[in-house]
């Protein structure tokens, strides 16, 4: 079951089955790297030959599928990119920051719905992986499913997953539009009739969302670890009489004495704990001294130490930037051998009290035969992962620097959860420039220095004074394409010598007409890019390599020689597609905008003439019902 040496990119797991296209995708993450989020749409149109390094390909993929993708992430943990691309603005409709009343929003799942005419397929990914570029070692469980005609043939019970998905919009700091709300909840409602294929060697599985009010049945390991006094363990007993098996194994980058203590029950013979050296040091000495428990620490192999509470490099002011990501170990998994079975938990929850009682998390609870899935077999598979015996004794205290980093992160999360309202007003007679005003009532604590700016422009920054009441910051002469609801908040702690930034999702109350079109026009600033965009956009999402409309055809289409070769064929093919009615009006905005900007360019005129002929043919066909 646990293929520890098998490494795959998340984007590989998102790709639709052959012949299918994306209908809807919902993803969750704790930390969001905006540049990584740009790669997600590419996963759904991989047959077109797009590459992440090609901004025109990314633009095409975003225009195709961004209305069918929703990503929910923890407010205060959207990473501020060092060089903000114009394309980040196109993430606005699909990225939603959330805030929960207690704990953190920490699940890492993807629910995908694919379609082929009337046929539907589903995929669920439950992992420990954030949507970032970090090089950590994570685990992922993939389930594939399809709808069945009779409800009794569906399973495992998708009810907890459906309720989790349906409840996500309620956590957003900026409410998604009505159309997105309906699509997310519509997706959740269709899960009741899905039959999921279980992973190899697993014969029982349950969805376990935590922190969203979901109740679990007696006998659930998740429920027992969360509340051992009121939920029975595998031996149907609670409290000190509870028993989860003689042999147990835990993989978790963060852990605490309470959760480890619940696994060190009276009858435990062997508890194997795989974690990080710096976190094992924080356990109490009596926890580490337990002779039934052995500890192994992940060997970073020279990777610079960094965690969600660790330290990164210094900025230009000399303050040390707090790192956003964890390198090395990031996987979370739990295995318990009981009788002839092994019970497993995989997902997002660390082996901490907060992970099981306060955070919003998601785990899969599974059962399989011990001879195929047992703790000793898992230990054998982990020999391919760089773990070494832990030689410490525990009992260390958190450093002052770590405590200060936690304090800084908490302040950023609190700030990001507040309402930031933006208005864009035209700058007098200046063409396509605006004054953007940011209004909010958040103030930093006196020990912090706070700066706020628009994500799209590195300067200027406005200082936020540590005083109560309403704050208002005005940014002048902002080009139309740089108007954005995304803000970058930087908090400095001079006394601790620390600094950290986050992207905040504000509400753009007055959104200038044509803003996103202006961004697209700025990307397609020459005829070759425009031709490339059209070829990519017109290629079907489910095109297969070698099908005549995939990467091989694209490479030989002739756009490199300055001609319009291949575009006519692509337009004719797209006109026959089921999405022609939505694809062509969408591209008309791009064509008209480019003609307005560069109408004197003969190649732009030629492309527009070809485009006009295609759209007129489509209109005639619709008029006559062809």
N, C-alpha and C positions, 0 to 999 in steps of 0.2 A: 504493500500500500504506500509506504513512505519511500519514494525514490529520491533520496537525499542528494544524489549527484546529478539529477536531471534538472538542468536550468533552462527555462524558457522565458521569453519576454511576455509581459501581460498582453501586449498588442496581438500576439499570436493566438491567445485564448479568446480574444474578442471577435476574431474574423468569422463572418457568416459561413454556414455550410455551403457547399457547392450548389449553385443554382438559386440560392436564397439571397435576399437583401434585408437590411435592417428595417424593422418596423418601429422599435423603440428600445432605448437602453437607459437604465437607471444605475448609477454608480455612487458609491459613498467612499469617503476617505477622510482621514484625520488631517494630514498635511496635504496641501495641493500645490504642486509646482505648475505655474501657468503655462510654461513652455511645454511641459510634459502633457498637459491637457490638450495642446494643439495636435498631438500625435493621435489622440483617440479617434477623431473622425476618419483619419487615414486608414485605421484598422477596418472600417466598414466598407471601404471602396478600394481594397487592395488590388482588385483585378485591373484597375486602370493604369497601373504603372506609376502611381504617385510615390514620391520619396519625401521623408520628413525634412531633408535638407533643401528642398525646393519650395520656396514660399508660394509660388503660383499653384503648386499641387496642394499645399495645405489650404490655401484660399479656396480652391475648387471644392475640396472635401468639406470644409466648413460650411460653404454655401449649400452643399447637397444635404447634409445630415444634421446640422446643428439644431434644427427644430424637432429632431427625434432623439436627442440626447439630453439627459439631465444628470448633473453631478452635484452631490451635496457634500460639503466639507465644513470643518470646524472654523468658526469665526476666529480670527486672530492667527490662523495658521495657513493663510495663503501666502506663499513665498513671494517676496518682492524680487522680480527679475532684475538683473544688472543692466540689461539692455532691452527695454520694452519694445517689442515689435508692434507695428500697426495692427497685426492680425489678432492681438490679444483682445481687441475691442469686439471681435466677432464671437468671443467666448461669453459675452454678457448674457445672452438668453439662456445658455445651458449650464452655467455655474451658479450655484446657490449656496451662500454661506449660512450656517445654522448655529444656533446657540441653545444650550439646554440649561435648565435651572440648577442642577447639581451635577458635578462631574464634567466629563468631556464627551464630545461626540466622536467616537473612536472606531466605528465599524468600517470594514473594508470588503465590500461586496459589489458584484455586478449582476443585474438581472437583465437578460437580453431576450427580445422577441424578434424572430425573423419571419419573413413571409415569402411565399412563392405563389402568386395568384391568391387562391383561397386557402392554401396550405400554410400552416404555421408550425414553427419550431421554437423551443425555449432553451435557454442556457442560464445556469446560475453558477457564479464563481464566488467562493467564500475563501478569503485569504487573510494574511497578515500584512499585505503589501499596500503601502500608500501610493498615491499617484504622484511620484517624484522620480528624479533621476538617480537616487542614491543606490549604492552598490551593496545593499544588505542582502543577507540570506533569508528568504521568506518561504512560506509554504502556502499551497493553494489546493483547494478541492473543487473539481468541476463536475457539475451535474448537467446532463442533457435531457430534455423532456419534450413531449408532444401532447397535444390535447386528445382526449378520448371522449367517446360519445356518451358513455355512462359514468356517472359520478363515482359509482362503487369501484370502477376500474382505475381511478386516479389514486395517486399516492407517491411518496409519503405526504402526509397532510400539509398542504401549502398555506393553510390558514394563518399561522404565525408570520410567514414571509409576506403574505398579502397585506396583513394589517400593518406590518413594519413599513412596507413601501407606501401604502396609502397615507401613513402618518407623517412621512418625511416633510411634505410641504408646510405642515403646521409648525415646524421648528425653524423655518426660514426667517432671517431678520428682514428680508425684503420679500414680500409675498409675490410668488410667480403669477404670471397673467392667467386669466381664466382658462385659456386654451391648454396651457401646460398642466394646470391642475387637473383638468378633465382627462388629459392623456395619461398622466401618472396614475390616477385612480382607476382609469379604465384598464390599464395594464394589470394593476393589482387584482381587479375583479375577475380577470380571465384565468387566474392561476388555479382556481378551484377545480378545473377540469384537466389539469396537467398531470400526466404520469411521468415521474422522473426515473431515469435509469440510475441505479445505485453503482457506486464505484466498485471495482474488483475487490472481492473478499469481504464486502460489506453486505449484510442482509437486513439491517434495520437502521433507519436514519430519521432524525428529527431536526427541524429548524429551530434554533434557539436565539431569538433576539432578546437583548436585555436592555433595561432602562427605558422602555417604552410602555410599561404597564402590562406586559404579557405575563400571564399566569402559567406555571408549569405543573405537570402532574407529579404525584408522588413517585419516587424511584428515579427521577431525573438526576444525573450527576451534577448538572449545572445548578439545578434548584438546591441540591444538598450543599454544594460548596458555597452557594450564596447565603443560605440560611440553614445551617446544620442542625439547629435545635427544633426546627419545625418540618423539615423535609427529610424523609428516610434516605439512607444510603442503599447500596446494593443488597445488604442483608436485611432490609426492611426495618432498620433501627435508626434512631436519631442520637444526637449528642455524643457522649463518650462511648456509647455502645455501637456507634456506626462503624461500618466496615466497607472499604472500597476495593479490597483485594490485597493479596500478599505482596505482589510486585507492582510498582507504579513508576511512571516516567513523566517528567515535566520538561518542556522546552519553553523558555520565556526569557526575554532580555531584561525585564523588570520583575521583581518579586518582593514579597514581604513575609514576615514571620507568621502572620495570621493564616495566609493561604497555605504556606508550607506546613504549618502546624495542623491544618485540617486534613492534609494528605498523610501526615505522620500519625495515623491512627494506631490504636493499641496493638492490632495484629499485623502491622506492616513488617515484612521481612526485609524488603529492599525498596528504597525510594531513590531513583536516579534523577538528579536535577542538572539540567544543562542551561547555563545562563552566561552572564558576563562577569568578568573578574571584579570590576568596580562595583557592581550591584551585589555580588555575593559578599563583598567586604562589609556591606551595610546590614547584613543579617545579624541577629543576636548570636553571641558565642554559643549559647546552649542549643540553638537551632543547628548550627554548623557541627557541633560536637556530637549530635545524635549518631550513634554508631550504625544505625540501620540505613543512614542516608549518605550517599556519595555525591559529590559535586564536581562538575566539570565546567571549565570556563572556555568561552570561544576565543580562539587564537586569532587576533586581528591581522597577523601576518604583515605587520608594518603599516597597516591602514591607520591614518591619523585618528585618534580617539575623538569621537563626536557622538552626541546623543541629543534627544529632545531637551535635555537640560545641560548639555555639554558646551564646550567652547570652540569657536572657530577662529579665523584669522582676525587681524586688526584692521580697522578702517583708517581713513586719512587723518582723523582726529586723534588717533592713538587708542581709542576705545576698542575693546575686544568684542567682536560681533558674536552673539549667541547663535550656535549652529541650529539649523532647522531639522536636519535629518539624522537618522541613526545609521552608522555604517557597521558592517559585520553582521552580528546576529540580530534578527528582527522577527523570527518565526515564533509562533505560539501554538503549542500542542500539549495534550494531556492523554496518557494511556494508563488504563487500570486493568490488570488481569484478575478476573473473578470467575471461579469455577472453570468451565471450559471456554469461556468467552473473554474477549478483550473489548473494553469500552474506550472510545476515543472522543476527544474534543479537539476540533481545529477551528481556528478563526482569529479574532482580533484581540481577545481579552488576555492581558498579562496576568501572571500569578500574583495578583495583589487584591487587597480588600476593595479598593476603588474599582478595579477591573470587573469584579463580580457584583458589586452592590451599588455603585454610584454612576458609572459611565453608561452611555449608550454603546453597546457592543453587539457583535453577531458571531455566534458559534454554530457549528454543526455537531450534533451529538450522534455518534455512530456505534454500532456493535458488529463484531465479526468473530470468527473462530480463532481461538488463541493460537492454535498450531500454525495459522497463516498470518496472524497479526499481532502476536504476543510481544510483550515488552522486550524479551531477549532478542527477537527478530528486529525490532526497531533499533535496539542498541547496535546490532550488527550493521544495520544500514547507515548508522551515524558515524561509522569508522571512516567514511569518505568525506566527512565534514571536519574541519580543523578545530577539534576540541582537545583540551589538555586538562590533566588533573588539577583541581583547585587546591593550592597549598596554603591558603590563608586560614585564619581562625574566625573571621567575622568580627563584629563588635566595633567597627569604625563608625564615626559620625560623619554626616554630610559636611562637606567643606563650606566655608562661608561663601565662596564663589558660586557653588551650586545653589545654595539657598537664595543668593541674590539673583541668579538666573531664573529660578522658579518664580520669584517675585516679579521680575520683569515680564515673563511670559504671561502670568496671571493678569497683569495690568494691560497688556496688549489684547488679551481675550476679552476683558471687560470693556475696553474701548471699542473693539470691533463689533461688539454686540449692540452698540448704541445706534441711534438713527442719525445718519448724515444725509442731509437734503441738499441737492445741487440744482442750480438754475443757470441756464445759458442764455444770455441776452446779447443780441447783435451789437457790435461796437460801432455805433454811429454810421458814418458813410463808408467805413472800411468794408471791403468785400470779403465775405466768408470768414470774418474773425469775430470772436465773442468774448464777453466778460463772463467768467464762470464763478459763481458765488457758492460757497460751501457754508451751510448753517448747521449747528449742532450745539448740544448743551453738555458735552463731555469735557472734563478738565483733568489733567494729570495730577498725581500726587506731588506734593512739593519737592520730594527727593528726585523727581524725574524731570528731564528736559524733553519737550515734545515738539516735533516738526511734522507738518502735513503738506503734501503736494499732490498734484495730479499724476497718475501713473504714466500717462503718455509723454510727460515732459520732465526731465531731470531737475529743472529749475523753472520758476522760483519755488522756495519752500516758505510756508507761513509758520511762525511759532505759535503754539497753543499755550497760553498762560495758565498757571495753576490757580485759577479763580473760578468761583461759581457763576451761574447765569449762562446766557446765550452767547455763543461765539459765532463770528462771521468772518470769513476770509474771502477775498476777491482776487482772482487771477485774470489779468487783462491780456488782450490781443492774442487769444487762443485760436489757432486755425480750426476750421470746422472739423477736420479729421482727427484733431487732438482733444475734442470735447469728449469727456468720458465720465461715467459714474464711479470709476475705480480710483481710489485714493491710496497713497502710501503714507503710513504713519510710522515714524521712527521715534523710539523712546531711548534716551540715554540715561544711564545711572552713573554720574560722574564719580560718586564716592566708591562704587564697586569697580569702576573702569569698564563697564559693559554697555553694549548697544545692541538693539534688535529692531528690525522693521517688519511690517506686515502690510499686505494689501487689504483694504477695506472696501466692501461693496456698498456704495451709497445708492440713493434713489435720485435719478435724474428727472426732476419734475417737468422741466421744459426741455424736451429733446428736440434739437433743431432738425427740420426736415432734410432728408438727404445725407445725414451724417455717415451712416454705414456705407452708402453708395460712394461717398467721397473717399472713404478709406480704400474701397475696392479700386476706384479710379487711380488713387495714388500708387497702388501696388502694380496695376497694369499700365505702366507708363511708357510702353513702347509696343509697336505692332507685334513683335515676336512673342512677348509675354501674353498679349491678348489672344493670339492664335493658340498658344499653348493652353491657356485657360479654357478656351472654347472646346478644344479637343478633349481635354480632361473632363470638363463638365458634361459634355455630351456623351461620353462613354458610359454605358450602363454600369451600375454599381456591381452587378453580379457577373460582369464580363470575366471570362476565364482566360488565362494566358494562352496565346496561340489561337484564340477564337476569331481573330480578324479585327477585333476592336480593343484588344488589350495592349500591353506594353510593347510587343513586337510591332504591331501595326502602327502604334503611336510613334515609335522611333523612325519608321520609314515613311511617315506621312508627308514629309517635305517642308515642314515649317522652318527648318533650319536654313533653307535656301531663299527665304523671303517671300515664298509663294503662299497661296491659300490652299495648296494641295491637301486633300484629305478632309477639309472642312465640309465640302458639299456632301460627301458620303456620310460624314458624322451627323450632319443636320438631317439628311433623309432618314437615316437609321433612327435618330432620336424622335423624329416626327411620327414614326410608326410605334413608338413606345407608349406604354400605358400612362406615363407621367408627362407626356408632351404638354398637356394643358397647364401644368404647373411649372415645368422646366422653362418653357419658352418665354412666358411673361416675366419670370425671374431674370432671365438673361437679357431681356429687352431693356431693363433698367441699366445694365452694364453697358450695352451697346449705345444707347442714347447718351449716356453720360460721357463716354469716350468720344463720341461724335461732337458733343458740345465743347469738350476740352481741346480736341485736336482735329477739328473738321477740315482743316486745310491740308492734312496729310493724305496723299493719294491712296496709300495702303489702307488707312482707316476708312476712307470712302468706299474702297473696293469691298472690304469686309462688311461694312454696313449695308451695301447694296445686296450682297449675298444673303445677309441676315434678313433683310426686308423681304426678299423673294421667298425665303423659307417660311417666315411668319404669315405672309399673305396666303401661301399655299395651305398652311395649317388652318387659317380662318375660313378659307373656301371649303376645305374638307369638313370642318365642323358645321358650316352653314348647310351643307348638303347631306350631313349625317354619314360621311365616309370615314 
